[in-house]
Amino acid sequence: MKRDSRLSSVLHALLHMTEQDGPVTSEALAECMGTHPVVVRRTMGYLRDAGIVTSGRGHAGGWRIQADLDTVTLRQLHEALGEPAMFAIGHHDEAPECLVEQAVNAALEGTLAEAEALLLRRFSEITLADLAADFARRHAASRRKRT
């Protein structure tokens, strides 16, 4: 199963956007995210629909953060992206006839559900402002090391 890295990519893009005074183009975001501008537009469209970002067209167009960084949580972003699967492990067959596979599925299902609940609870506690502050601390420390 392929990993879904949209949340990580979106967080990367949003943190870059917090450092900009004006709108950021899909092309610029694609470069920092290591993807294609079409992927950026599609992904950022989910955030626009959730009221987290806005977009403008034309010469001065691009993406801007609309929401308050103190209120946007990782969980909200995860939900805006369509709640992609948290884990790349799971059942081989949803409704197996094999009793061994039924036992395996039951064990995995309960454990993964607990892990997902814990992860979502933690996602609810982390805001974009928290990540922006952590980035600012790291950036300042990095600059001090270079001087």
N, C-alpha and C positions, 0 to 999 in steps of 0.2 A: 504494500500500500504506500502510495506516495505521500510525503509529508505536506501539510498545508502551511505555508510560511507567510500567508497574507497578514496575520496579526503582527508578526515581527516586522514585515516590510512596511506596514502602515505606521507602526510606531516609529520606525526609522524616518519615514517621510515626514510625519507630523513634528518630530523633534527638529528636523531640518527647517521646517516651515516656521517654527517658533523663533528661529534665529534671523528670519527675513523681515524686512520692513514692509514689503509689498507682496503682491501675489507671486506664486511660484508656478512656473509652467509644468505641464505634464512631461515635457522633454527633460527639464532639469531634475524633476523627481525621478524619472526613469533612470537617469544617469546615476543618481545616488543610491537607487534601489537595485541597480543592476538588472533592469528589465526593459520592456518596450513601452513607449508612451501609451499605446492602446490598453495595455494591462493596467497602467496607472489610472487612466480615465475610467475604466470599468470598475476598478477597486475603489477609487475615490468617490465614484458615483454612489456606492453604498453608504459612504459617510455623509455625502450630501443629502441623501434621502433621510438619514437619521438626524440631520440638522447640525452636524459636527463641523462640516466645512461648507464653503460656498465656492462657486466657480464663476468666472467671467470670461467672455470671449473677446477676441480681437487683440490689437496691439498691446494693450495694458492688461490683458486677461491673465488668468491663471487661477490657482487654488489658494484660498485663505482659510485659516481656522476661524470659525464663527463662534464656537462654543467656548465657555469659560474653562480654562485648563484645570481649575480646581474642582470642577464638577464632573468631568469626563473620566470614567474609569475604564480600565482594561476590559472589564466585563461588558460595558456598553459597546466598546469597539468590537469585541468578539461577537456580540449579538448583531451589531450592524453588518458584520461580514457574513451573516447567515449561520452563525454558530457552527463553524466547521468542526469536524471530529477532533477531539482532544488528543487521542492516542492513535498510533498507527498499528495497534494490535487489536485483535478481536476474534470473533467467531469465524470458523471456516464455513460453517453451514448454520443458518439461523434456526432451522427446525430439523435437526438430525434424527434419524431413526436409531443410530448407534447409541447405546446406553453410555459407553465410555465418553463419547463426544458430548452427550447431554450433561454428564458430570463436569467435564472440562468447561463447557459453556457456562454452567451455573457458577462455578468458581470464578471465572473471568468476569462475568457480568456483574456480580456483586462487588468485587474488588475494584473494577474499573469505575463503577458508579460512585463508590466512595471516593476514589481518587479525583474524579471529575468534580464532585461536589466540593471537595476541599480546594481544588484549583480555582473553581468559579468563585468561591467565597473569598479567596485571596485576591483574585482579579477585581472584586468589588471594592477592595481596600486600597488599591493602587490607582492614583490619578495621573493624568498627563503632567500636571504640575509637579508631582513627585519625580517623574522621569526627567522632566526638564531641569529640575533642581539638581538631580544626581549628575546629569550631563554637565551642567554648569560647574559643579565642583570638580569633576574629572578634567574638564577643559582647563580650568584655572590651575589645577595641580600639574597638568601636562606642560602648560606654559612656564610655570615656575621651574620645572626640571630643566627646561631648555635654556633658561637664562642663567 
